[in-house]
Amino acid sequence: MASGYVWTLDGKFYDGDASVLPNGKISVITRSGANFQIEPANLLRAVFPNVSNNSVMPELGEGLAPWSSKDIGAVGTPGSAVVTNGALAVKASGNDIWGRADSFFFVSQPVASPTETDFSVDVQIASLRPAAAGTFPKLGLMIRRSMDPSSQHIFLMVSAGGELSIETRDETDATRLIPSEHISLPLYIRLVKQGMTIHAERSHNHVDWTVLHPSLPCPLGLRDEPLQVGLAFCASTESGAATATVSDLSLDIGLRNAVESGKGKLLTVAETQQLPKGVLLRSGSFLANADVQPGENSAIIIIKRPSFSPVSISAEQLSRINFRSIDSKIAGNMNGSPGLLLANGDFIEGEFGSLSDDSVEISSVLFGNTKRSRDSAAALIIRAPDPVAAGLILHAVDNSVVVGSSLRCDGNGDSVTLFDSTLGTVAISIKELFSLQAPPVACESLLDLLPTVLNASPDHPAVVSAKSDIGNASFMTLGNSTVERGLLMTGLTSVAFPLNGQFKLFVCRVGIPLASKPKSLVHFTLLGDGIELIKIHPVTRGAWPLTLIVPVAGVRTLTLKVSPDSPDDAPATVVWADPMLVK
C-alpha cells in the first residue's frame, strides 16, 4: 500500500500512516509507532495512504477497479479474481499462451499514448497451484498490444515447475521462449518500459532487483493504440482451473519521454493528460464528474454528482464547466478569457448567456448571441476563480478539490468535512481523500516558478510535470509514495529558479523511479546563489525517497542539480517530488 506523509510549515516531516482526527488535527503514526498530531494551521502538505497512481490491490469489497478482468480466447472454465485480505486470489483455465493464438485469463489496465509514456508493472507471486497433476500453469506479467488472442505481447512468467522465463510474440506470430532460471516463491517480478524497449526483473525483497533481460522490443500498435498491461494466467488445460495468490499488483505510470523537438528545454508532460469532466467554482473548489442542468431561471445552475444530492447555485458562483474530459492539447486553446471551448478545439470568446438541457448560449463580439449544442461543447469558461487566501485545499482521489476551512472528521472516521463558501459543508469519504495542503498565501510549488537557467544537453533533457490546473493532477509513484507533481531530470542537468528572497524553506522528496535505468547512482545537489546548500550521497534506483528540508531565507536563485556518481554511469532520470517553498 502507499505510504502517507506530512510536511509542516515549521519545517518538520513525518512519514507514516496519516489520518484526520475528529477535532481536525492531522495524526501521523510513524513506522516506529510514534504518534504525532499537527494543527491545521501548521500544515504544509499531507498525503494520505489511499492511492499509488493506478495502484495496488484494492481493499476487500471494493472490487478490482481500476483493474479489469476478462478471458482472452476460448477457455473451458471462466476465470476470476477476488480480493481477500489485501491479496488477489486468481483462478484460470485456458489451454496455453503460446503458438499463434492464446487462451488465458487477464487482469489488466490500458496505458494510453505508449510511444510517449514510460511505466513499470510489478507483482508478488505468493503461490501457484496446477489444475491437475501433469499440467503446468503459467502466471506472470504481460504487456500486450490488444485483446486479440493472436496479439503481439511480452510475457514474464512463472511456471508451476518453478521456472521463470520470458515469452514474446512478434510480427511473425511465432512465440519465442527466453529461458531464464529456476526460482522459489514468493517472488516479485517486474516489467519496465523505457523508451521503445522493455526490461524484465525479479526480486525476493522488492529492493534488490536482478535484470533478466535488458532490451525487449515494445509491442506497439501502428497508430499508438493503448497497450494492455497486467497479470496473465492460464492453466495449460481445458479440463479444470489452476489457482494462484498474488499481492501488490501495481502499475506505475510516471515517466514520459522528451519529444525530439523539445530536448534541451524545460518541457511539460501534459500531452497525455486530460482535464476531467466537472465544475469549477469561484471558490476554487472543483467537483469532478459533475453534470449541470438549468435551474428555475437562467441565473441558477443545478449541479449533480454521483452519490450526492443535487446542489442549486447562482451562475455568479461558477468559474468553468467541463462538459466532458478534455484533451490537454484542446484545453490549451483556452486563453483565459470567458467563452466557449468546442470539442473540435475552436474557442469562441464571449460572455455566458444561458444554459439549457441541450445547448449553451454566449454573447460574442464577433458572432453576437450564438448557441451551440452541448454535444459540441467541451467547456464553458465564465470567469477566473477567486484567489485562495486562507483555509486548506483538499484533493480527492477522483480529482475533486475542496477549498475551505473548519476541517473535521466524523466520529466513525468514515469521512472528512470542509466548509466551502459556496457549497457549505462538504463531506469526502476517507477512502477518497488524497491530500491536504496549505493555501498559496503560506506556500508555493517550485514548479509554478519559471526557471531562469537550464543547463541541459540535447540528450539529457529536464521535464517538469504539467502545471496543476484545478482538478488536473499528474500522478506518479516514487518508492512507495504518490507524487502529485514532480520535476524529472536526467544526470548532467541543472535548473535554476528565481526565489528573490521571498521564501524561508525548501521542502522536497528525491529519488530515482523504478522506470529509470538499472543500477543508477546519482547525486542531488541544491545551490543557493551559487553556494552549495546540500549535496545528497549517491541515491540508487528503487531506494526509499529521501527528504529534504533546506533553509533558503534570503536566497535569490535556487539551483537544482543532478549528476551521476561516476562519469561511466549511464544518466538516470530522477524525480524532485512535490517541491514546495514555504513563505
C-alpha positions as CSV (number, residue, x, y, z in Angstrom):
1,M,0.0,0.0,0.0
2,A,1.1,3.6,-0.5
3,S,2.7,5.4,2.4
4,G,1.4,8.7,3.7
5,Y,3.5,11.6,4.9
6,V,3.1,15.1,6.4
7,W,5.1,18.3,5.9
8,T,4.6,21.2,8.4
9,L,5.1,24.9,7.9
10,D,7.7,25.0,10.7
11,G,9.9,22.6,8.7
12,K,9.1,19.1,10.2
13,F,8.5,15.9,8.2
14,Y,6.6,12.8,9.4
15,D,6.5,9.6,7.3
16,G,3.8,7.1,8.1
17,D,0.0,6.5,8.3
18,A,-1.7,9.9,8.1
19,S,-5.3,10.5,9.2
20,V,-7.7,13.3,10.2
21,L,-8.9,13.3,13.8
22,P,-12.5,14.4,14.8
23,N,-11.0,17.7,16.2
24,G,-9.5,18.5,12.8
25,K,-5.9,17.8,13.7
26,I,-3.7,15.6,11.4
27,S,-2.5,12.4,13.1
28,V,0.6,10.6,11.8
29,I,1.7,7.2,13.2
30,T,5.3,6.7,12.1
31,R,7.0,3.4,11.3
32,S,8.4,3.3,14.8
33,G,4.9,3.6,16.3
34,A,5.2,7.2,17.5
35,N,2.1,9.3,17.2
36,F,2.2,13.0,16.2
37,Q,-0.7,15.4,15.9
38,I,-0.4,18.5,13.7
39,E,-2.6,21.6,13.9
40,P,-4.2,22.5,10.6
41,A,-2.7,26.0,10.9
42,N,0.8,24.4,10.8
43,L,0.1,22.1,7.9
44,L,2.1,22.5,4.7
45,R,1.0,19.3,3.0
46,A,-0.4,15.9,4.0
47,V,-0.6,12.9,1.6
48,F,-2.9,10.0,2.8
49,P,-2.2,6.3,2.1
50,N,-5.2,5.8,-0.2
51,V,-3.7,6.0,-3.7
52,S,-0.5,5.0,-5.5
53,N,-1.0,6.1,-9.1
54,N,-3.3,3.4,-10.7
55,S,-2.1,1.4,-7.8
56,V,-2.1,-1.7,-5.9
57,M,-4.8,-4.1,-4.9
58,P,-7.9,-2.5,-3.5
59,E,-9.3,-3.4,-0.1
60,L,-11.8,-6.2,0.4
61,G,-15.2,-5.3,-1.0
62,E,-14.0,-2.5,-3.3
63,G,-13.7,-4.8,-6.4
64,L,-10.7,-4.7,-8.8
65,A,-11.0,-1.0,-10.0
66,P,-9.1,0.4,-11.7
67,W,-8.1,-3.0,-12.9
68,S,-10.5,-5.0,-15.1
69,S,-10.5,-8.7,-15.9
70,K,-11.6,-10.9,-18.8
71,D,-10.9,-14.2,-20.5
72,I,-8.9,-14.0,-23.8
73,G,-9.6,-16.6,-26.4
74,A,-11.6,-19.8,-25.9
75,V,-11.4,-21.1,-22.3
76,G,-13.1,-24.1,-20.6
77,T,-13.8,-22.5,-17.2
78,P,-14.3,-18.8,-16.8
79,G,-11.5,-17.1,-14.9
80,S,-12.0,-15.0,-11.8
81,A,-10.1,-12.6,-9.5
82,V,-11.2,-11.9,-5.9
83,V,-9.6,-9.6,-3.4
84,T,-9.3,-11.2,0.0
85,N,-7.4,-9.7,3.0
86,G,-5.4,-7.5,0.6
87,A,-4.3,-10.3,-1.7
88,L,-5.7,-11.4,-5.0
89,A,-7.0,-14.9,-5.4
90,V,-7.0,-15.8,-9.1
91,K,-8.5,-18.8,-10.9
92,A,-8.0,-19.5,-14.6
93,S,-8.3,-22.2,-17.3
94,G,-7.2,-21.6,-20.8
95,N,-5.2,-24.0,-22.9
96,D,-2.0,-22.0,-23.3
97,I,-0.2,-18.7,-24.1
98,W,1.8,-20.0,-27.0
99,G,1.9,-20.5,-30.8
100,R,-0.3,-18.3,-32.9
101,A,-3.2,-17.7,-30.5
102,D,-3.7,-17.6,-26.8
103,S,-6.4,-18.6,-24.3
104,F,-6.0,-17.3,-20.8
105,F,-7.4,-15.0,-18.0
106,F,-6.2,-11.4,-18.0
107,V,-6.3,-8.7,-15.2
108,S,-5.3,-5.5,-16.9
109,Q,-5.3,-1.8,-17.4
110,P,-4.8,0.2,-20.6
111,V,-1.8,2.5,-21.0
112,A,-2.5,5.4,-23.4
113,S,0.0,7.1,-25.7
114,P,2.5,4.3,-25.2
115,T,5.1,5.8,-27.6
116,E,5.4,8.8,-25.2
117,T,4.7,7.0,-21.9
118,D,7.1,5.0,-19.7
119,F,5.8,2.8,-17.0
120,S,6.6,-0.2,-14.8
121,V,4.2,-3.0,-13.7
122,D,5.1,-5.4,-10.9
123,V,3.6,-8.1,-8.7
124,Q,4.4,-10.5,-5.9
125,I,3.5,-14.1,-6.7
126,A,2.9,-16.0,-3.5
127,S,1.6,-19.3,-4.7
128,L,0.7,-21.2,-7.8
129,R,-1.3,-24.5,-7.9
130,P,-2.0,-26.6,-11.1
131,A,-5.5,-27.7,-12.1
132,A,-4.3,-31.4,-12.0
133,A,-1.2,-33.4,-11.9
134,G,0.8,-33.3,-15.1
135,T,-0.4,-29.8,-16.0
136,F,1.9,-26.7,-16.0
137,P,0.1,-23.4,-15.5
138,K,1.7,-20.1,-16.4
139,L,1.3,-16.9,-14.3
140,G,3.0,-13.6,-14.7
141,L,3.1,-10.0,-16.1
142,M,2.1,-9.2,-19.6
143,I,2.3,-6.2,-21.9
144,R,0.0,-6.8,-24.9
145,R,-0.8,-4.8,-28.0
146,S,-4.5,-5.7,-27.9
147,M,-7.1,-8.2,-26.5
148,D,-7.0,-10.2,-29.7
149,P,-5.9,-13.8,-29.0
150,S,-3.1,-13.6,-31.6
151,S,-1.8,-10.2,-30.3
152,Q,1.8,-9.4,-30.0
153,H,3.0,-9.4,-26.4
154,I,5.8,-9.8,-23.9
155,F,5.1,-12.3,-21.0
156,L,7.3,-12.6,-18.0
157,M,6.0,-15.8,-16.4
158,V,6.4,-18.3,-13.6
159,S,5.5,-21.9,-14.3
160,A,4.4,-24.5,-11.7
161,G,7.7,-26.3,-12.4
162,G,9.5,-23.4,-10.7
163,E,10.9,-21.8,-13.8
164,L,11.0,-18.0,-14.5
165,S,11.1,-17.2,-18.2
166,I,10.0,-14.8,-20.9
167,E,7.8,-15.4,-23.9
168,T,7.3,-12.9,-26.8
169,R,5.2,-12.9,-29.9
170,D,6.4,-10.7,-32.7
171,E,5.1,-9.7,-36.1
172,T,5.5,-13.3,-37.5
173,D,3.0,-14.6,-34.9
174,A,5.6,-17.1,-33.7
175,T,6.2,-17.2,-29.9
176,R,9.8,-17.1,-28.7
177,L,10.8,-18.5,-25.3
178,I,13.7,-16.9,-23.5
179,P,14.7,-19.3,-20.7
180,S,15.8,-17.7,-17.5
181,E,16.3,-19.6,-14.2
182,H,14.7,-21.8,-11.6
183,I,13.1,-19.8,-8.7
184,S,11.2,-20.3,-5.5
185,L,8.1,-18.5,-4.3
186,P,7.2,-15.9,-3.1
187,L,8.8,-13.8,-5.7
188,Y,8.5,-10.2,-7.1
189,I,8.6,-9.8,-10.8
190,R,8.5,-6.6,-12.9
191,L,8.4,-5.3,-16.4
192,V,9.7,-1.8,-17.0
193,K,9.1,0.1,-20.3
194,Q,11.6,2.8,-21.0
195,G,11.5,4.4,-24.5
196,M,10.9,1.8,-27.1
197,T,12.3,-1.1,-25.0
198,I,11.3,-3.2,-22.0
199,H,13.4,-4.9,-19.5
200,A,12.4,-7.7,-17.1
201,E,13.5,-8.0,-13.5
202,R,12.9,-10.2,-10.4
203,S,13.5,-9.7,-6.6
204,H,12.8,-11.5,-3.4
205,N,12.5,-8.4,-1.3
206,H,11.3,-5.6,-3.7
207,V,14.6,-3.7,-3.0
208,D,17.4,-5.6,-4.7
209,W,16.4,-6.3,-8.3
210,T,18.1,-8.6,-10.8
211,V,17.7,-7.7,-14.5
212,L,16.7,-10.8,-16.5
213,H,16.7,-9.2,-19.9
214,P,17.7,-5.6,-20.6
215,S,16.2,-4.9,-24.0
216,L,12.9,-6.4,-25.2
217,P,11.1,-4.7,-28.1
218,C,7.9,-2.9,-27.1
219,P,4.8,-4.4,-28.9
220,L,3.4,-1.0,-30.1
221,G,0.5,-0.7,-32.5
222,L,0.6,1.1,-35.8
223,R,-1.5,4.1,-34.6
224,D,-0.2,4.3,-31.0
225,E,-3.2,2.4,-29.6
226,P,-3.3,1.9,-25.8
227,L,-1.2,-1.1,-24.6
228,Q,-2.9,-3.6,-22.3
229,V,-0.8,-4.2,-19.2
230,G,-1.3,-6.6,-16.3
231,L,-1.4,-10.1,-14.9
232,A,-1.9,-13.1,-17.2
233,F,-2.8,-16.6,-16.1
234,C,-3.5,-19.9,-17.9
235,A,-4.0,-23.4,-16.6
236,S,-2.5,-25.1,-19.7
237,T,-5.5,-27.3,-19.8
238,E,-9.2,-27.0,-20.6
239,S,-10.4,-29.7,-18.1
240,G,-10.0,-27.6,-15.0
241,A,-8.8,-24.4,-13.4
242,A,-5.5,-23.5,-11.9
243,T,-5.4,-21.2,-8.8
244,A,-2.9,-18.7,-7.6
245,T,-2.4,-16.0,-4.9
246,V,-0.7,-12.7,-5.7
247,S,-0.3,-9.3,-4.0
248,D,1.0,-5.8,-4.6
249,L,-0.1,-5.8,-8.3
250,S,0.7,-2.2,-9.3
251,L,1.1,-0.1,-12.4
252,D,3.3,2.9,-12.1
253,I,2.8,5.4,-14.9
254,G,5.0,8.4,-14.4
255,L,7.9,9.0,-16.7
256,R,7.4,10.4,-20.2
257,N,10.0,10.6,-22.9
258,A,11.0,14.1,-24.0
259,V,9.9,14.6,-27.6
260,E,12.8,15.2,-30.1
261,S,11.8,18.8,-30.8
262,G,11.9,19.7,-27.1
263,K,15.2,18.2,-26.0
264,G,17.4,20.6,-24.1
265,K,14.3,22.6,-23.0
266,L,12.2,22.5,-19.9
267,L,9.2,20.5,-21.1
268,T,5.8,19.7,-19.8
269,V,4.2,16.3,-19.9
270,A,0.7,17.5,-20.5
271,E,0.4,15.7,-23.8
272,T,-1.0,12.5,-22.3
273,Q,-3.2,14.2,-19.6
274,Q,-6.8,15.3,-19.7
275,L,-8.8,17.9,-17.8
276,P,-11.6,15.8,-16.2
277,K,-15.3,16.4,-16.6
278,G,-16.6,18.6,-13.8
279,V,-17.5,22.0,-12.4
280,L,-15.0,24.6,-11.1
281,L,-16.4,27.1,-8.7
282,R,-15.3,30.7,-8.0
283,S,-14.2,29.5,-4.6
284,G,-11.6,27.3,-6.2
285,S,-13.4,24.0,-5.4
286,F,-13.7,21.5,-8.3
287,L,-16.5,18.9,-8.4
288,A,-15.2,16.1,-10.6
289,N,-17.6,14.1,-12.8
290,A,-20.4,16.6,-12.1
291,D,-23.2,17.2,-14.6
292,V,-25.1,20.5,-14.9
293,Q,-28.7,21.4,-15.8
294,P,-30.6,24.6,-15.9
295,G,-32.4,25.8,-12.8
296,E,-35.7,27.7,-12.5
297,N,-34.2,30.7,-14.3
298,S,-31.0,31.5,-16.3
299,A,-29.2,32.7,-13.2
300,I,-29.5,29.3,-11.5
301,I,-27.4,26.2,-12.3
302,I,-28.1,22.8,-10.7
303,I,-25.0,20.6,-10.2
304,K,-25.5,16.8,-10.0
305,R,-22.8,14.4,-8.9
306,P,-22.9,10.6,-8.5
307,S,-23.9,9.6,-4.9
308,F,-24.5,13.3,-3.9
309,S,-27.7,15.3,-3.6
310,P,-28.2,18.0,-6.4
311,V,-27.0,21.5,-5.5
312,S,-28.5,24.7,-6.9
313,I,-26.1,27.6,-7.1
314,S,-26.1,31.0,-8.8
315,A,-24.2,31.3,-12.1
316,E,-22.3,34.1,-10.4
317,Q,-20.6,31.4,-8.3
318,L,-19.3,29.4,-11.3
319,S,-15.9,29.7,-12.9
320,R,-15.9,26.9,-15.5
321,I,-17.9,23.9,-16.6
322,N,-16.1,21.0,-18.3
323,F,-18.9,19.2,-20.1
324,R,-16.5,16.2,-20.9
325,S,-13.0,15.1,-20.3
326,I,-10.8,17.4,-22.4
327,D,-7.6,16.5,-24.1
328,S,-4.8,18.8,-22.9
329,K,-4.0,19.9,-26.4
330,I,-7.5,21.2,-26.9
331,A,-7.6,22.6,-23.4
332,G,-4.6,24.7,-24.3
333,N,-6.8,26.8,-26.6
334,M,-8.5,28.4,-23.6
335,N,-6.8,31.8,-23.4
336,G,-8.0,32.9,-20.0
337,S,-10.9,34.9,-21.4
338,P,-14.6,34.0,-21.0
339,G,-16.0,31.9,-23.8
340,L,-16.9,28.5,-25.1
341,L,-14.4,25.8,-26.0
342,L,-15.7,23.4,-28.6
343,A,-14.9,19.7,-28.8
344,N,-13.0,20.3,-32.1
345,G,-10.6,22.8,-30.3
346,D,-12.2,26.0,-31.6
347,F,-12.6,28.7,-29.0
348,I,-15.4,31.4,-29.2
349,E,-14.7,34.3,-26.9
350,G,-17.8,35.8,-25.2
351,E,-19.9,36.2,-22.1
352,F,-22.1,33.5,-20.7
353,G,-25.8,33.9,-21.7
354,S,-27.8,30.9,-20.7
355,L,-27.8,27.1,-20.4
356,S,-30.4,24.6,-21.4
357,D,-30.6,20.8,-21.4
358,D,-29.2,20.6,-24.9
359,S,-27.5,23.9,-25.7
360,V,-25.2,26.7,-24.4
361,E,-25.7,30.4,-25.4
362,I,-23.0,33.1,-25.2
363,S,-22.8,36.7,-26.3
364,S,-19.8,37.1,-28.7
365,V,-18.4,40.3,-30.1
366,L,-17.8,38.5,-33.4
367,F,-20.9,36.4,-33.6
368,G,-23.4,38.2,-31.4
369,N,-25.7,35.9,-29.4
370,T,-24.8,32.4,-30.5
371,K,-26.0,29.0,-29.4
372,R,-24.0,25.7,-29.7
373,S,-25.2,22.2,-28.8
374,R,-23.9,20.8,-25.5
375,D,-22.8,17.8,-27.5
376,S,-20.4,20.0,-29.5
377,A,-19.1,21.9,-26.4
378,A,-16.1,20.9,-24.3
379,A,-16.0,23.7,-21.7
380,L,-17.8,26.9,-20.8
381,I,-15.5,29.5,-19.2
382,I,-17.4,32.1,-17.2
383,R,-14.7,33.8,-15.1
384,A,-11.4,33.1,-13.3
385,P,-11.7,31.6,-9.9
386,D,-11.1,33.9,-6.9
387,P,-7.6,33.8,-5.3
388,V,-7.4,31.3,-2.4
389,A,-6.4,33.3,0.6
390,A,-6.9,31.1,3.6
391,G,-8.1,27.6,4.8
392,L,-7.0,24.3,3.3
393,I,-7.1,22.7,-0.1
394,L,-8.3,19.1,-0.2
395,H,-7.6,16.9,-3.2
396,A,-9.7,13.7,-3.6
397,V,-8.7,10.6,-5.5
398,D,-11.3,11.3,-8.2
399,N,-9.7,14.7,-9.0
400,S,-12.2,16.7,-7.0
401,V,-10.9,19.7,-5.0
402,V,-12.4,21.4,-2.0
403,V,-11.1,24.8,-0.8
404,G,-12.4,25.5,2.6
405,S,-12.0,25.8,6.4
406,S,-13.1,24.1,9.6
407,L,-11.6,20.7,8.8
408,R,-13.3,17.9,10.8
409,C,-13.6,14.1,10.7
410,D,-16.8,12.3,11.7
411,G,-16.8,10.2,14.9
412,N,-16.6,6.9,12.9
413,G,-13.7,8.0,10.9
414,D,-15.6,7.4,7.6
415,S,-15.4,10.9,6.1
416,V,-13.8,14.3,6.5
417,T,-15.6,17.7,6.0
418,L,-14.5,21.2,5.0
419,F,-16.7,24.3,4.8
420,D,-16.8,25.8,1.3
421,S,-18.1,29.3,0.9
422,T,-20.5,28.3,-1.9
423,L,-21.4,24.7,-1.2
424,G,-21.4,24.9,2.6
425,T,-20.2,21.8,4.5
426,V,-18.7,19.2,2.0
427,A,-18.1,15.6,3.1
428,I,-15.5,13.4,1.4
429,S,-15.1,9.7,2.2
430,I,-11.9,9.0,3.9
431,K,-11.2,6.4,1.3
432,E,-11.3,9.1,-1.4
433,L,-9.0,11.6,0.5
434,F,-5.7,12.1,-1.4
435,S,-4.1,15.1,0.2
436,L,-4.5,18.3,2.2
437,Q,-2.4,21.4,1.5
438,A,-1.9,24.9,2.9
439,P,-3.2,27.8,0.7
440,P,-0.9,29.8,-1.6
441,V,-0.7,32.6,1.0
442,A,1.5,30.2,3.0
443,C,3.4,28.2,0.4
444,E,4.0,27.8,-3.3
445,S,5.1,25.0,-5.6
446,L,8.6,25.5,-7.0
447,L,7.2,24.2,-10.3
448,D,4.9,27.3,-10.6
449,L,8.0,29.5,-11.0
450,L,9.6,29.9,-14.4
451,P,13.2,28.7,-14.5
452,T,15.9,31.3,-15.2
453,V,18.7,29.0,-16.2
454,L,18.6,25.5,-17.7
455,N,21.8,23.5,-18.4
456,A,20.7,20.5,-20.4
457,S,22.2,18.9,-23.4
458,P,20.0,17.6,-26.3
459,D,20.5,14.1,-24.9
460,H,19.8,15.0,-21.2
461,P,16.5,16.9,-21.0
462,A,14.7,18.2,-17.9
463,V,11.0,17.6,-17.8
464,V,8.6,19.3,-15.4
465,S,5.1,17.9,-14.7
466,A,2.2,19.8,-16.2
467,K,1.0,22.9,-14.3
468,S,-1.7,21.8,-11.9
469,D,-4.9,23.3,-13.1
470,I,-7.7,22.7,-10.6
471,G,-8.7,19.1,-11.0
472,N,-5.7,18.3,-13.2
473,A,-3.2,16.4,-11.1
474,S,-0.5,14.3,-12.7
475,F,0.3,11.3,-10.5
476,M,3.4,9.2,-10.4
477,T,5.0,6.9,-7.8
478,L,8.3,7.3,-6.2
479,G,9.3,4.4,-3.9
480,N,6.0,3.6,-2.2
481,S,4.7,7.2,-2.2
482,T,2.5,9.0,-4.6
483,V,3.8,12.2,-6.3
484,E,1.3,14.8,-7.5
485,R,3.8,17.0,-9.3
486,G,7.4,16.4,-9.9
487,L,10.5,17.7,-11.7
488,L,12.0,14.9,-13.8
489,M,15.7,15.5,-14.5
490,T,18.5,13.4,-16.2
491,G,22.1,13.2,-14.9
492,L,24.3,16.2,-16.1
493,T,21.4,18.7,-15.9
494,S,20.7,21.7,-13.7
495,V,17.7,24.0,-13.4
496,A,17.7,27.4,-11.6
497,F,14.5,29.1,-10.2
498,P,14.1,32.7,-9.1
499,L,13.2,32.9,-5.4
500,N,14.0,36.6,-5.0
501,G,14.5,36.2,-1.2
502,Q,10.7,35.6,-0.7
503,F,10.9,32.1,0.9
504,K,12.3,30.6,4.1
505,L,12.2,26.8,3.5
506,F,12.5,24.4,0.5
507,V,11.0,21.0,1.1
508,C,11.0,18.1,-1.3
509,R,11.4,14.3,-1.6
510,V,14.0,13.0,-4.1
511,G,14.7,9.6,-5.6
512,I,15.1,7.5,-8.7
513,P,11.9,5.9,-10.1
514,L,11.7,2.2,-10.9
515,A,11.3,3.0,-14.6
516,S,14.7,4.7,-14.7
517,K,17.9,3.0,-15.9
518,P,19.0,-0.1,-13.8
519,K,21.9,0.2,-11.3
520,S,22.0,4.0,-11.4
521,L,23.8,6.1,-8.8
522,V,23.0,9.8,-8.7
523,H,23.9,12.8,-6.6
524,F,21.3,15.5,-5.8
525,T,22.7,19.0,-5.2
526,L,21.0,22.2,-4.1
527,L,22.7,25.5,-4.5
528,G,21.6,29.0,-3.3
529,D,23.0,31.9,-5.3
530,G,25.8,29.5,-6.5
531,I,26.7,28.3,-3.0
532,E,26.2,24.6,-2.2
533,L,23.4,24.3,0.4
534,I,23.3,20.5,0.4
535,K,24.6,17.5,-1.6
536,I,22.9,14.1,-1.1
537,H,25.1,11.0,-1.1
538,P,24.6,8.7,-4.1
539,V,21.0,7.5,-4.4
540,T,20.1,4.2,-6.1
541,R,17.1,3.3,-8.2
542,G,14.2,2.0,-6.2
543,A,15.6,3.1,-2.8
544,W,13.3,4.8,-0.3
545,P,12.8,8.5,-1.2
546,L,15.0,10.9,0.7
547,T,13.5,14.0,2.4
548,L,15.0,17.5,2.0
549,I,14.2,20.4,4.4
550,V,16.6,23.2,3.5
551,P,16.5,26.8,4.8
552,V,16.5,29.3,1.8
553,A,15.9,32.6,3.6
554,G,17.5,35.4,1.5
555,V,18.2,33.1,-1.4
556,R,17.5,34.8,-4.7
557,T,18.3,32.0,-7.1
558,L,17.8,28.3,-6.2
559,T,19.6,25.7,-8.5
560,L,18.7,22.0,-8.6
561,K,21.5,19.9,-10.0
562,V,21.7,16.2,-10.8
563,S,25.0,14.4,-11.5
564,P,25.9,10.7,-11.9
565,D,28.2,9.2,-9.2
566,S,30.7,8.2,-11.9
567,P,31.4,9.5,-15.4
568,D,30.9,5.9,-16.6
569,D,27.4,5.7,-15.1
570,A,24.5,6.0,-17.6
571,P,22.5,9.2,-16.9
572,A,19.4,8.2,-14.9
573,T,16.0,10.0,-14.8
574,V,15.4,11.2,-11.2
575,V,12.4,12.9,-9.5
576,W,12.3,16.0,-7.3
577,A,8.9,15.1,-5.9
578,D,6.3,17.8,-4.9
579,P,8.9,20.5,-4.3
580,M,7.4,23.2,-2.1
581,L,8.5,26.6,-0.9
582,V,7.4,27.9,2.5
583,K,6.8,31.7,2.7
